[in-house]
């Protein structure tokens, strides 16, 4: 497996699965670009793709889950086209 590095802006962190259940989608930020991407990453660098991943992270003790807004090339590698 190849490790990669990407640029992103840290948005927030979820300490555990219960925090996601309590705070849910209402804590997601408004989009700053039409096609922006948020990436959810556990402490091992693996991404969350579905609810199953939140349960697996709890079972495998891989929280916290950190959420990042990815930078795009057209924006010069920076967020918000800055």
mmCIF file of the N, C-alpha and C atoms, coordinates in Angstrom:
data_MODEL
# 
_entry.id   MODEL 
# 
loop_
_atom_site.group_PDB 
_atom_site.id 
_atom_site.type_symbol 
_atom_site.label_atom_id 
_atom_site.label_alt_id 
_atom_site.label_comp_id 
_atom_site.label_asym_id 
_atom_site.label_entity_id 
_atom_site.label_seq_id 
_atom_site.pdbx_PDB_ins_code 
_atom_site.Cartn_x 
_atom_site.Cartn_y 
_atom_site.Cartn_z 
_atom_site.occupancy 
_atom_site.B_iso_or_equiv 
_atom_site.pdbx_formal_charge 
_atom_site.auth_seq_id 
_atom_site.auth_comp_id 
_atom_site.auth_asym_id 
_atom_site.auth_atom_id 
_atom_site.pdbx_PDB_model_num 
ATOM 1   N N  . UNK A 1 1  ? 0.842   -1.171 0.000  1.00 0.00 ? 1  UNK A N  1 
ATOM 2   C CA . UNK A 1 1  ? 0.000   0.000  0.000  1.00 0.00 ? 1  UNK A CA 1 
ATOM 3   C C  . UNK A 1 1  ? 0.888   1.236  0.000  1.00 0.00 ? 1  UNK A C  1 
ATOM 4   N N  . UNK A 1 2  ? 0.518   2.199  -0.795 1.00 0.00 ? 2  UNK A N  1 
ATOM 5   C CA . UNK A 1 2  ? 1.267   3.448  -0.890 1.00 0.00 ? 2  UNK A CA 1 
ATOM 6   C C  . UNK A 1 2  ? 0.623   4.509  -0.017 1.00 0.00 ? 2  UNK A C  1 
ATOM 7   N N  . UNK A 1 3  ? 1.425   5.209  0.746  1.00 0.00 ? 3  UNK A N  1 
ATOM 8   C CA . UNK A 1 3  ? 0.918   6.330  1.553  1.00 0.00 ? 3  UNK A CA 1 
ATOM 9   C C  . UNK A 1 3  ? 0.977   7.582  0.705  1.00 0.00 ? 3  UNK A C  1 
ATOM 10  N N  . UNK A 1 4  ? -0.030  8.439  0.873  1.00 0.00 ? 4  UNK A N  1 
ATOM 11  C CA . UNK A 1 4  ? -0.069  9.693  0.131  1.00 0.00 ? 4  UNK A CA 1 
ATOM 12  C C  . UNK A 1 4  ? -0.185  10.855 1.101  1.00 0.00 ? 4  UNK A C  1 
ATOM 13  N N  . UNK A 1 5  ? 0.108   12.020 0.606  1.00 0.00 ? 5  UNK A N  1 
ATOM 14  C CA . UNK A 1 5  ? -0.037  13.237 1.394  1.00 0.00 ? 5  UNK A CA 1 
ATOM 15  C C  . UNK A 1 5  ? -0.871  14.211 0.579  1.00 0.00 ? 5  UNK A C  1 
ATOM 16  N N  . UNK A 1 6  ? -1.844  14.833 1.217  1.00 0.00 ? 6  UNK A N  1 
ATOM 17  C CA . UNK A 1 6  ? -2.691  15.816 0.547  1.00 0.00 ? 6  UNK A CA 1 
ATOM 18  C C  . UNK A 1 6  ? -2.783  17.063 1.421  1.00 0.00 ? 6  UNK A C  1 
ATOM 19  N N  . UNK A 1 7  ? -3.116  18.190 0.799  1.00 0.00 ? 7  UNK A N  1 
ATOM 20  C CA . UNK A 1 7  ? -3.297  19.431 1.549  1.00 0.00 ? 7  UNK A CA 1 
ATOM 21  C C  . UNK A 1 7  ? -4.762  19.603 1.918  1.00 0.00 ? 7  UNK A C  1 
ATOM 22  N N  . UNK A 1 8  ? -5.005  20.002 3.145  1.00 0.00 ? 8  UNK A N  1 
ATOM 23  C CA . UNK A 1 8  ? -6.362  20.215 3.601  1.00 0.00 ? 8  UNK A CA 1 
ATOM 24  C C  . UNK A 1 8  ? -6.394  21.147 4.793  1.00 0.00 ? 8  UNK A C  1 
ATOM 25  N N  . UNK A 1 9  ? -7.557  21.723 4.999  1.00 0.00 ? 9  UNK A N  1 
ATOM 26  C CA . UNK A 1 9  ? -7.788  22.609 6.142  1.00 0.00 ? 9  UNK A CA 1 
ATOM 27  C C  . UNK A 1 9  ? -8.500  21.800 7.221  1.00 0.00 ? 9  UNK A C  1 
ATOM 28  N N  . UNK A 1 10 ? -7.943  21.776 8.428  1.00 0.00 ? 10 UNK A N  1 
ATOM 29  C CA . UNK A 1 10 ? -8.588  21.078 9.541  1.00 0.00 ? 10 UNK A CA 1 
ATOM 30  C C  . UNK A 1 10 ? -9.902  21.777 9.868  1.00 0.00 ? 10 UNK A C  1 
ATOM 31  N N  . UNK A 1 11 ? -10.995 21.009 9.958  1.00 0.00 ? 11 UNK A N  1 
ATOM 32  C CA . UNK A 1 11 ? -12.316 21.562 10.232 1.00 0.00 ? 11 UNK A CA 1 
ATOM 33  C C  . UNK A 1 11 ? -12.745 21.277 11.672 1.00 0.00 ? 11 UNK A C  1 
ATOM 34  N N  . UNK A 1 12 ? -12.782 20.004 12.071 1.00 0.00 ? 12 UNK A N  1 
ATOM 35  C CA . UNK A 1 12 ? -13.120 19.641 13.446 1.00 0.00 ? 12 UNK A CA 1 
ATOM 36  C C  . UNK A 1 12 ? -12.705 18.205 13.715 1.00 0.00 ? 12 UNK A C  1 
ATOM 37  N N  . UNK A 1 13 ? -12.829 17.803 14.971 1.00 0.00 ? 13 UNK A N  1 
ATOM 38  C CA . UNK A 1 13 ? -12.451 16.457 15.388 1.00 0.00 ? 13 UNK A CA 1 
ATOM 39  C C  . UNK A 1 13 ? -13.594 15.835 16.173 1.00 0.00 ? 13 UNK A C  1 
ATOM 40  N N  . UNK A 1 14 ? -13.811 14.551 15.957 1.00 0.00 ? 14 UNK A N  1 
ATOM 41  C CA . UNK A 1 14 ? -14.778 13.780 16.730 1.00 0.00 ? 14 UNK A CA 1 
ATOM 42  C C  . UNK A 1 14 ? -13.990 12.827 17.614 1.00 0.00 ? 14 UNK A C  1 
ATOM 43  N N  . UNK A 1 15 ? -14.179 12.924 18.922 1.00 0.00 ? 15 UNK A N  1 
ATOM 44  C CA . UNK A 1 15 ? -13.423 12.103 19.854 1.00 0.00 ? 15 UNK A CA 1 
ATOM 45  C C  . UNK A 1 15 ? -13.838 10.637 19.817 1.00 0.00 ? 15 UNK A C  1 
ATOM 46  N N  . UNK A 1 16 ? -15.118 10.392 19.483 1.00 0.00 ? 16 UNK A N  1 
ATOM 47  C CA . UNK A 1 16 ? -15.627 9.023  19.490 1.00 0.00 ? 16 UNK A CA 1 
ATOM 48  C C  . UNK A 1 16 ? -16.924 8.940  18.688 1.00 0.00 ? 16 UNK A C  1 
ATOM 49  N N  . UNK A 1 17 ? -17.438 7.724  18.552 1.00 0.00 ? 17 UNK A N  1 
ATOM 50  C CA . UNK A 1 17 ? -18.652 7.504  17.772 1.00 0.00 ? 17 UNK A CA 1 
ATOM 51  C C  . UNK A 1 17 ? -19.849 8.221  18.392 1.00 0.00 ? 17 UNK A C  1 
ATOM 52  N N  . UNK A 1 18 ? -19.939 8.228  19.702 1.00 0.00 ? 18 UNK A N  1 
ATOM 53  C CA . UNK A 1 18 ? -21.073 8.871  20.365 1.00 0.00 ? 18 UNK A CA 1 
ATOM 54  C C  . UNK A 1 18 ? -21.123 10.366 20.059 1.00 0.00 ? 18 UNK A C  1 
ATOM 55  N N  . UNK A 1 19 ? -19.963 10.980 19.938 1.00 0.00 ? 19 UNK A N  1 
ATOM 56  C CA . UNK A 1 19 ? -19.929 12.405 19.595 1.00 0.00 ? 19 UNK A CA 1 
ATOM 57  C C  . UNK A 1 19 ? -20.542 12.626 18.203 1.00 0.00 ? 19 UNK A C  1 
ATOM 58  N N  . UNK A 1 20 ? -20.256 11.726 17.250 1.00 0.00 ? 20 UNK A N  1 
ATOM 59  C CA . UNK A 1 20 ? -20.870 11.835 15.934 1.00 0.00 ? 20 UNK A CA 1 
ATOM 60  C C  . UNK A 1 20 ? -22.386 11.652 16.030 1.00 0.00 ? 20 UNK A C  1 
ATOM 61  N N  . UNK A 1 21 ? -22.831 10.683 16.811 1.00 0.00 ? 21 UNK A N  1 
ATOM 62  C CA . UNK A 1 21 ? -24.263 10.443 16.955 1.00 0.00 ? 21 UNK A CA 1 
ATOM 63  C C  . UNK A 1 21 ? -24.960 11.644 17.606 1.00 0.00 ? 21 UNK A C  1 
ATOM 64  N N  . UNK A 1 22 ? -24.303 12.277 18.573 1.00 0.00 ? 22 UNK A N  1 
ATOM 65  C CA . UNK A 1 22 ? -24.898 13.418 19.278 1.00 0.00 ? 22 UNK A CA 1 
ATOM 66  C C  . UNK A 1 22 ? -24.889 14.696 18.445 1.00 0.00 ? 22 UNK A C  1 
ATOM 67  N N  . UNK A 1 23 ? -23.792 14.937 17.738 1.00 0.00 ? 23 UNK A N  1 
ATOM 68  C CA . UNK A 1 23 ? -23.634 16.204 17.017 1.00 0.00 ? 23 UNK A CA 1 
ATOM 69  C C  . UNK A 1 23 ? -24.040 16.085 15.555 1.00 0.00 ? 23 UNK A C  1 
ATOM 70  N N  . UNK A 1 24 ? -23.839 14.908 14.993 1.00 0.00 ? 24 UNK A N  1 
ATOM 71  C CA . UNK A 1 24 ? -24.272 14.595 13.638 1.00 0.00 ? 24 UNK A CA 1 
ATOM 72  C C  . UNK A 1 24 ? -23.968 15.618 12.571 1.00 0.00 ? 24 UNK A C  1 
ATOM 73  N N  . UNK A 1 25 ? -24.696 15.538 11.485 1.00 0.00 ? 25 UNK A N  1 
ATOM 74  C CA . UNK A 1 25 ? -24.460 16.412 10.331 1.00 0.00 ? 25 UNK A CA 1 
ATOM 75  C C  . UNK A 1 25 ? -24.628 17.900 10.616 1.00 0.00 ? 25 UNK A C  1 
ATOM 76  N N  . UNK A 1 26 ? -25.297 18.254 11.706 1.00 0.00 ? 26 UNK A N  1 
ATOM 77  C CA . UNK A 1 26 ? -25.503 19.677 11.989 1.00 0.00 ? 26 UNK A CA 1 
ATOM 78  C C  . UNK A 1 26 ? -24.199 20.433 12.254 1.00 0.00 ? 26 UNK A C  1 
ATOM 79  N N  . UNK A 1 27 ? -23.112 19.713 12.508 1.00 0.00 ? 27 UNK A N  1 
ATOM 80  C CA . UNK A 1 27 ? -21.832 20.396 12.741 1.00 0.00 ? 27 UNK A CA 1 
ATOM 81  C C  . UNK A 1 27 ? -21.012 20.572 11.467 1.00 0.00 ? 27 UNK A C  1 
ATOM 82  N N  . UNK A 1 28 ? -21.506 20.020 10.351 1.00 0.00 ? 28 UNK A N  1 
ATOM 83  C CA . UNK A 1 28 ? -20.771 20.168 9.098  1.00 0.00 ? 28 UNK A CA 1 
ATOM 84  C C  . UNK A 1 28 ? -20.770 21.621 8.649  1.00 0.00 ? 28 UNK A C  1 
ATOM 85  N N  . UNK A 1 29 ? -19.633 22.113 8.178  1.00 0.00 ? 29 UNK A N  1 
ATOM 86  C CA . UNK A 1 29 ? -19.560 23.504 7.733  1.00 0.00 ? 29 UNK A CA 1 
ATOM 87  C C  . UNK A 1 29 ? -20.271 23.703 6.398  1.00 0.00 ? 29 UNK A C  1 
ATOM 88  N N  . UNK A 1 30 ? -20.642 24.949 6.107  1.00 0.00 ? 30 UNK A N  1 
ATOM 89  C CA . UNK A 1 30 ? -21.199 25.259 4.799  1.00 0.00 ? 30 UNK A CA 1 
ATOM 90  C C  . UNK A 1 30 ? -20.086 25.148 3.771  1.00 0.00 ? 30 UNK A C  1 
ATOM 91  N N  . UNK A 1 31 ? -20.465 24.785 2.553  1.00 0.00 ? 31 UNK A N  1 
ATOM 92  C CA . UNK A 1 31 ? -19.477 24.653 1.481  1.00 0.00 ? 31 UNK A CA 1 
ATOM 93  C C  . UNK A 1 31 ? -18.921 26.029 1.114  1.00 0.00 ? 31 UNK A C  1 
ATOM 94  N N  . UNK A 1 32 ? -17.627 26.043 0.825  1.00 0.00 ? 32 UNK A N  1 
ATOM 95  C CA . UNK A 1 32 ? -16.988 27.273 0.359  1.00 0.00 ? 32 UNK A CA 1 
ATOM 96  C C  . UNK A 1 32 ? -16.786 27.244 -1.153 1.00 0.00 ? 32 UNK A C  1 
ATOM 97  N N  . UNK A 1 33 ? -16.853 26.031 -1.739 1.00 0.00 ? 33 UNK A N  1 
ATOM 98  C CA . UNK A 1 33 ? -16.767 25.842 -3.189 1.00 0.00 ? 33 UNK A CA 1 
ATOM 99  C C  . UNK A 1 33 ? -17.821 24.830 -3.580 1.00 0.00 ? 33 UNK A C  1 
ATOM 100 N N  . UNK A 1 34 ? -18.293 24.915 -4.796 1.00 0.00 ? 34 UNK A N  1 
ATOM 101 C CA . UNK A 1 34 ? -19.346 24.016 -5.255 1.00 0.00 ? 34 UNK A CA 1 
ATOM 102 C C  . UNK A 1 34 ? -18.938 22.552 -5.155 1.00 0.00 ? 34 UNK A C  1 
ATOM 103 N N  . UNK A 1 35 ? -17.728 22.230 -5.555 1.00 0.00 ? 35 UNK A N  1 
ATOM 104 C CA . UNK A 1 35 ? -17.324 20.817 -5.604 1.00 0.00 ? 35 UNK A CA 1 
ATOM 105 C C  . UNK A 1 35 ? -16.313 20.447 -4.521 1.00 0.00 ? 35 UNK A C  1 
ATOM 106 N N  . UNK A 1 36 ? -16.308 21.171 -3.416 1.00 0.00 ? 36 UNK A N  1 
ATOM 107 C CA . UNK A 1 36 ? -15.322 20.863 -2.381 1.00 0.00 ? 36 UNK A CA 1 
ATOM 108 C C  . UNK A 1 36 ? -15.523 19.467 -1.807 1.00 0.00 ? 36 UNK A C  1 
ATOM 109 N N  . UNK A 1 37 ? -14.452 18.946 -1.240 1.00 0.00 ? 37 UNK A N  1 
ATOM 110 C CA . UNK A 1 37 ? -14.476 17.609 -0.670 1.00 0.00 ? 37 UNK A CA 1 
ATOM 111 C C  . UNK A 1 37 ? -14.028 17.659 0.781  1.00 0.00 ? 37 UNK A C  1 
ATOM 112 N N  . UNK A 1 38 ? -14.802 17.013 1.638  1.00 0.00 ? 38 UNK A N  1 
ATOM 113 C CA . UNK A 1 38 ? -14.391 16.811 3.018  1.00 0.00 ? 38 UNK A CA 1 
ATOM 114 C C  . UNK A 1 38 ? -13.875 15.388 3.128  1.00 0.00 ? 38 UNK A C  1 
ATOM 115 N N  . UNK A 1 39 ? -12.817 15.212 3.899  1.00 0.00 ? 39 UNK A N  1 
ATOM 116 C CA . UNK A 1 39 ? -12.268 13.872 4.120  1.00 0.00 ? 39 UNK A CA 1 
ATOM 117 C C  . UNK A 1 39 ? -12.214 13.640 5.627  1.00 0.00 ? 39 UNK A C  1 
ATOM 118 N N  . UNK A 1 40 ? -12.641 12.462 6.019  1.00 0.00 ? 40 UNK A N  1 
ATOM 119 C CA . UNK A 1 40 ? -12.738 12.059 7.419  1.00 0.00 ? 40 UNK A CA 1 
ATOM 120 C C  . UNK A 1 40 ? -11.663 11.003 7.648  1.00 0.00 ? 40 UNK A C  1 
ATOM 121 N N  . UNK A 1 41 ? -10.759 11.223 8.608  1.00 0.00 ? 41 UNK A N  1 
ATOM 122 C CA . UNK A 1 41 ? -9.582  10.374 8.770  1.00 0.00 ? 41 UNK A CA 1 
ATOM 123 C C  . UNK A 1 41 ? -9.442  9.917  10.222 1.00 0.00 ? 41 UNK A C  1 
ATOM 124 N N  . UNK A 1 42 ? -9.194  8.628  10.422 1.00 0.00 ? 42 UNK A N  1 
ATOM 125 C CA . UNK A 1 42 ? -8.978  8.123  11.782 1.00 0.00 ? 42 UNK A CA 1 
ATOM 126 C C  . UNK A 1 42 ? -7.513  8.289  12.183 1.00 0.00 ? 42 UNK A C  1 
ATOM 127 N N  . UNK A 1 43 ? -7.174  7.886  13.388 1.00 0.00 ? 43 UNK A N  1 
ATOM 128 C CA . UNK A 1 43 ? -5.810  8.103  13.899 1.00 0.00 ? 43 UNK A CA 1 
ATOM 129 C C  . UNK A 1 43 ? -4.751  7.312  13.148 1.00 0.00 ? 43 UNK A C  1 
ATOM 130 N N  . UNK A 1 44 ? -5.169  6.316  12.345 1.00 0.00 ? 44 UNK A N  1 
ATOM 131 C CA . UNK A 1 44 ? -4.232  5.534  11.543 1.00 0.00 ? 44 UNK A CA 1 
ATOM 132 C C  . UNK A 1 44 ? -4.117  6.018  10.107 1.00 0.00 ? 44 UNK A C  1 
ATOM 133 N N  . UNK A 1 45 ? -4.846  7.087  9.769  1.00 0.00 ? 45 UNK A N  1 
ATOM 134 C CA . UNK A 1 45 ? -4.794  7.618  8.412  1.00 0.00 ? 45 UNK A CA 1 
ATOM 135 C C  . UNK A 1 45 ? -5.778  6.975  7.455  1.00 0.00 ? 45 UNK A C  1 
ATOM 136 N N  . UNK A 1 46 ? -6.690  6.152  7.971  1.00 0.00 ? 46 UNK A N  1 
ATOM 137 C CA . UNK A 1 46 ? -7.720  5.528  7.139  1.00 0.00 ? 46 UNK A CA 1 
ATOM 138 C C  . UNK A 1 46 ? -8.945  6.431  7.084  1.00 0.00 ? 46 UNK A C  1 
ATOM 139 N N  . UNK A 1 47 ? -9.653  6.415  5.957  1.00 0.00 ? 47 UNK A N  1 
ATOM 140 C CA . UNK A 1 47 ? -10.792 7.310  5.783  1.00 0.00 ? 47 UNK A CA 1 
ATOM 141 C C  . UNK A 1 47 ? -12.113 6.630  6.147  1.00 0.00 ? 47 UNK A C  1 
ATOM 142 N N  . UNK A 1 48 ? -13.058 7.467  6.544  1.00 0.00 ? 48 UNK A N  1 
ATOM 143 C CA . UNK A 1 48 ? -14.427 7.043  6.815  1.00 0.00 ? 48 UNK A CA 1 
ATOM 144 C C  . UNK A 1 48 ? -15.218 7.255  5.528  1.00 0.00 ? 48 UNK A C  1 
ATOM 145 N N  . UNK A 1 49 ? -15.935 6.224  5.071  1.00 0.00 ? 49 UNK A N  1 
ATOM 146 C CA . UNK A 1 49 ? -16.740 6.324  3.859  1.00 0.00 ? 49 UNK A CA 1 
ATOM 147 C C  . UNK A 1 49 ? -18.217 6.103  4.120  1.00 0.00 ? 49 UNK A C  1 
ATOM 148 N N  . UNK A 1 50 ? -18.554 5.448  5.234  1.00 0.00 ? 50 UNK A N  1 
ATOM 149 C CA . UNK A 1 50 ? -19.955 5.146  5.531  1.00 0.00 ? 50 UNK A CA 1 
ATOM 150 C C  . UNK A 1 50 ? -20.117 4.997  7.042  1.00 0.00 ? 50 UNK A C  1 
ATOM 151 N N  . UNK A 1 51 ? -21.362 4.831  7.452  1.00 0.00 ? 51 UNK A N  1 
ATOM 152 C CA . UNK A 1 51 ? -21.639 4.628  8.871  1.00 0.00 ? 51 UNK A CA 1 
ATOM 153 C C  . UNK A 1 51 ? -20.928 3.415  9.435  1.00 0.00 ? 51 UNK A C  1 
ATOM 154 N N  . UNK A 1 52 ? -20.730 2.419  8.602  1.00 0.00 ? 52 UNK A N  1 
ATOM 155 C CA . UNK A 1 52 ? -20.028 1.212  9.036  1.00 0.00 ? 52 UNK A CA 1 
ATOM 156 C C  . UNK A 1 52 ? -18.627 1.553  9.549  1.00 0.00 ? 52 UNK A C  1 
ATOM 157 N N  . UNK A 1 53 ? -17.978 2.543  8.933  1.00 0.00 ? 53 UNK A N  1 
ATOM 158 C CA . UNK A 1 53 ? -16.632 2.934  9.353  1.00 0.00 ? 53 UNK A CA 1 
ATOM 159 C C  . UNK A 1 53 ? -16.629 3.558  10.752 1.00 0.00 ? 53 UNK A C  1 
ATOM 160 N N  . UNK A 1 54 ? -17.691 4.292  11.102 1.00 0.00 ? 54 UNK A N  1 
ATOM 161 C CA . UNK A 1 54 ? -17.774 4.884  12.434 1.00 0.00 ? 54 UNK A CA 1 
ATOM 162 C C  . UNK A 1 54 ? -17.880 3.798  13.496 1.00 0.00 ? 54 UNK A C  1 
ATOM 163 N N  . UNK A 1 55 ? -18.650 2.735  13.196 1.00 0.00 ? 55 UNK A N  1 
ATOM 164 C CA . UNK A 1 55 ? -18.759 1.610  14.113 1.00 0.00 ? 55 UNK A CA 1 
ATOM 165 C C  . UNK A 1 55 ? -17.440 0.848  14.199 1.00 0.00 ? 55 UNK A C  1 
ATOM 166 N N  . UNK A 1 56 ? -16.798 0.613  13.060 1.00 0.00 ? 56 UNK A N  1 
ATOM 167 C CA . UNK A 1 56 ? -15.527 -0.113 13.039 1.00 0.00 ? 56 UNK A CA 1 
ATOM 168 C C  . UNK A 1 56 ? -14.447 0.655  13.797 1.00 0.00 ? 56 UNK A C  1 
ATOM 169 N N  . UNK A 1 57 ? -14.431 1.976  13.653 1.00 0.00 ? 57 UNK A N  1 
ATOM 170 C CA . UNK A 1 57 ? -13.440 2.786  14.364 1.00 0.00 ? 57 UNK A CA 1 
ATOM 171 C C  . UNK A 1 57 ? -13.635 2.663  15.871 1.00 0.00 ? 57 UNK A C  1 
ATOM 172 N N  . UNK A 1 58 ? -14.891 2.583  16.307 1.00 0.00 ? 58 UNK A N  1 
ATOM 173 C CA . UNK A 1 58 ? -15.163 2.397  17.738 1.00 0.00 ? 58 UNK A CA 1 
ATOM 174 C C  . UNK A 1 58 ? -14.669 1.024  18.198 1.00 0.00 ? 58 UNK A C  1 
ATOM 175 N N  . UNK A 1 59 ? -14.982 -0.001 17.421 1.00 0.00 ? 59 UNK A N  1 
ATOM 176 C CA . UNK A 1 59 ? -14.562 -1.367 17.770 1.00 0.00 ? 59 UNK A CA 1 
ATOM 177 C C  . UNK A 1 59 ? -13.048 -1.514 17.766 1.00 0.00 ? 59 UNK A C  1 
ATOM 178 N N  . UNK A 1 60 ? -12.380 -0.842 16.831 1.00 0.00 ? 60 UNK A N  1 
ATOM 179 C CA . UNK A 1 60 ? -10.932 -0.973 16.668 1.00 0.00 ? 60 UNK A CA 1 
ATOM 180 C C  . UNK A 1 60 ? -10.135 0.099  17.389 1.00 0.00 ? 60 UNK A C  1 
ATOM 181 N N  . UNK A 1 61 ? -10.833 0.982  18.115 1.00 0.00 ? 61 UNK A N  1 
ATOM 182 C CA . UNK A 1 61 ? -10.194 2.062  18.877 1.00 0.00 ? 61 UNK A CA 1 
ATOM 183 C C  . UNK A 1 61 ? -9.298  2.934  17.992 1.00 0.00 ? 61 UNK A C  1 
ATOM 184 N N  . UNK A 1 62 ? -9.855  3.395  16.857 1.00 0.00 ? 62 UNK A N  1 
ATOM 185 C CA . UNK A 1 62 ? -9.066  4.245  15.960 1.00 0.00 ? 62 UNK A CA 1 
ATOM 186 C C  . UNK A 1 62 ? -9.572  5.694  15.922 1.00 0.00 ? 62 UNK A C  1 
ATOM 187 N N  . UNK A 1 63 ? -10.441 6.063  16.866 1.00 0.00 ? 63 UNK A N  1 
ATOM 188 C CA . UNK A 1 63 ? -10.782 7.480  17.015 1.00 0.00 ? 63 UNK A CA 1 
ATOM 189 C C  . UNK A 1 63 ? -9.588  8.171  17.651 1.00 0.00 ? 63 UNK A C  1 
ATOM 190 N N  . UNK A 1 64 ? -9.405  9.467  17.495 1.00 0.00 ? 64 UNK A N  1 
ATOM 191 C CA . UNK A 1 64 ? -10.370 10.434 16.996 1.00 0.00 ? 64 UNK A CA 1 
ATOM 192 C C  . UNK A 1 64 ? -10.469 10.421 15.476 1.00 0.00 ? 64 UNK A C  1 
ATOM 193 N N  . UNK A 1 65 ? -11.582 10.959 15.005 1.00 0.00 ? 65 UNK A N  1 
ATOM 194 C CA . UNK A 1 65 ? -11.826 11.168 13.585 1.00 0.00 ? 65 UNK A CA 1 
ATOM 195 C C  . UNK A 1 65 ? -11.621 12.649 13.312 1.00 0.00 ? 65 UNK A C  1 
ATOM 196 N N  . UNK A 1 66 ? -10.677 12.962 12.454 1.00 0.00 ? 66 UNK A N  1 
ATOM 197 C CA . UNK A 1 66 ? -10.427 14.362 12.097 1.00 0.00 ? 66 UNK A CA 1 
ATOM 198 C C  . UNK A 1 66 ? -11.015 14.624 10.718 1.00 0.00 ? 66 UNK A C  1 
ATOM 199 N N  . UNK A 1 67 ? -11.636 15.782 10.577 1.00 0.00 ? 67 UNK A N  1 
ATOM 200 C CA . UNK A 1 67 ? -12.293 16.153 9.328  1.00 0.00 ? 67 UNK A CA 1 
ATOM 201 C C  . UNK A 1 67 ? -11.533 17.316 8.708  1.00 0.00 ? 67 UNK A C  1 
ATOM 202 N N  . UNK A 1 68 ? -11.220 17.168 7.409  1.00 0.00 ? 68 UNK A N  1 
ATOM 203 C CA . UNK A 1 68 ? -10.467 18.183 6.675  1.00 0.00 ? 68 UNK A CA 1 
ATOM 204 C C  . UNK A 1 68 ? -11.216 18.566 5.406  1.00 0.00 ? 68 UNK A C  1 
ATOM 205 N N  . UNK A 1 69 ? -11.082 19.806 5.006  1.00 0.00 ? 69 UNK A N  1 
ATOM 206 C CA . UNK A 1 69 ? -11.558 20.274 3.700  1.00 0.00 ? 69 UNK A CA 1 
ATOM 207 C C  . UNK A 1 69 ? -10.347 20.244 2.782  1.00 0.00 ? 69 UNK A C  1 
ATOM 208 N N  . UNK A 1 70 ? -10.428 19.468 1.701  1.00 0.00 ? 70 UNK A N  1 
ATOM 209 C CA . UNK A 1 70 ? -9.291  19.315 0.805  1.00 0.00 ? 70 UNK A CA 1 
ATOM 210 C C  . UNK A 1 70 ? -9.064  20.565 -0.036 1.00 0.00 ? 70 UNK A C  1 
ATOM 211 N N  . UNK A 1 71 ? -7.802  20.868 -0.298 1.00 0.00 ? 71 UNK A N  1 
ATOM 212 C CA . UNK A 1 71 ? -7.408  21.979 -1.169 1.00 0.00 ? 71 UNK A CA 1 
ATOM 213 C C  . UNK A 1 71 ? -7.439  21.488 -2.618 1.00 0.00 ? 71 UNK A C  1 
ATOM 214 N N  . UNK A 1 72 ? -7.804  22.367 -3.535 1.00 0.00 ? 72 UNK A N  1 
ATOM 215 C CA . UNK A 1 72 ? -7.838  21.975 -4.934 1.00 0.00 ? 72 UNK A CA 1 
ATOM 216 C C  . UNK A 1 72 ? -6.740  22.663 -5.742 1.00 0.00 ? 72 UNK A C  1 
ATOM 217 N N  . UNK A 1 73 ? -6.421  22.117 -6.879 1.00 0.00 ? 73 UNK A N  1 
ATOM 218 C CA . UNK A 1 73 ? -5.351  22.618 -7.722 1.00 0.00 ? 73 UNK A CA 1 
ATOM 219 C C  . UNK A 1 73 ? -5.703  23.992 -8.290 1.00 0.00 ? 73 UNK A C  1 
ATOM 220 N N  . UNK A 1 74 ? -6.941  24.163 -8.776 1.00 0.00 ? 74 UNK A N  1 
ATOM 221 C CA . UNK A 1 74 ? -7.352  25.425 -9.384 1.00 0.00 ? 74 UNK A CA 1 
ATOM 222 C C  . UNK A 1 74 ? -7.252  26.596 -8.415 1.00 0.00 ? 74 UNK A C  1 
ATOM 223 N N  . UNK A 1 75 ? -7.373  26.304 -7.135 1.00 0.00 ? 75 UNK A N  1 
ATOM 224 C CA . UNK A 1 75 ? -7.252  27.352 -6.119 1.00 0.00 ? 75 UNK A CA 1 
ATOM 225 C C  . UNK A 1 75 ? -5.815  27.581 -5.716 1.00 0.00 ? 75 UNK A C  1 
ATOM 226 N N  . UNK A 1 76 ? -4.877  27.085 -6.512 1.00 0.00 ? 76 UNK A N  1 
ATOM 227 C CA . UNK A 1 76 ? -3.464  27.273 -6.194 1.00 0.00 ? 76 UNK A CA 1 
ATOM 228 C C  . UNK A 1 76 ? -3.025  26.448 -5.007 1.00 0.00 ? 76 UNK A C  1 
ATOM 229 N N  . UNK A 1 77 ? -3.757  25.354 -4.741 1.00 0.00 ? 77 UNK A N  1 
ATOM 230 C CA . UNK A 1 77 ? -3.414  24.516 -3.596 1.00 0.00 ? 77 UNK A CA 1 
ATOM 231 C C  . UNK A 1 77 ? -3.875  25.120 -2.293 1.00 0.00 ? 77 UNK A C  1 
ATOM 232 N N  . UNK A 1 78 ? -4.658  26.189 -2.364 1.00 0.00 ? 78 UNK A N  1 
ATOM 233 C CA . UNK A 1 78 ? -5.150  26.820 -1.151 1.00 0.00 ? 78 UNK A CA 1 
ATOM 234 C C  . UNK A 1 78 ? -6.661  26.781 -1.147 1.00 0.00 ? 78 UNK A C  1 
ATOM 235 N N  . UNK A 1 79 ? -7.225  26.946 0.020  1.00 0.00 ? 79 UNK A N  1 
ATOM 236 C CA . UNK A 1 79 ? -8.665  26.914 0.165  1.00 0.00 ? 79 UNK A CA 1 
ATOM 237 C C  . UNK A 1 79 ? -9.300  28.219 -0.267 1.00 0.00 ? 79 UNK A C  1 
ATOM 238 N N  . UNK A 1 80 ? -10.558 28.121 -0.636 1.00 0.00 ? 80 UNK A N  1 
ATOM 239 C CA . UNK A 1 80 ? -11.363 29.284 -0.999 1.00 0.00 ? 80 UNK A CA 1 
ATOM 240 C C  . UNK A 1 80 ? -10.781 30.070 -2.171 1.00 0.00 ? 80 UNK A C  1 
ATOM 241 N N  . UNK A 1 81 ? -9.921  29.457 -2.960 1.00 0.00 ? 81 UNK A N  1 
ATOM 242 C CA . UNK A 1 81 ? -9.330  30.132 -4.096 1.00 0.00 ? 81 UNK A CA 1 
ATOM 243 C C  . UNK A 1 81 ? -8.401  31.253 -3.701 1.00 0.00 ? 81 UNK A C  1 
ATOM 244 N N  . UNK A 1 82 ? -7.979  31.283 -2.438 1.00 0.00 ? 82 UNK A N  1 
ATOM 245 C CA . UNK A 1 82 ? -7.103  32.360 -1.930 1.00 0.00 ? 82 UNK A CA 1 
ATOM 246 C C  . UNK A 1 82 ? -5.692  32.241 -2.441 1.00 0.00 ? 82 UNK A C  1 
# 
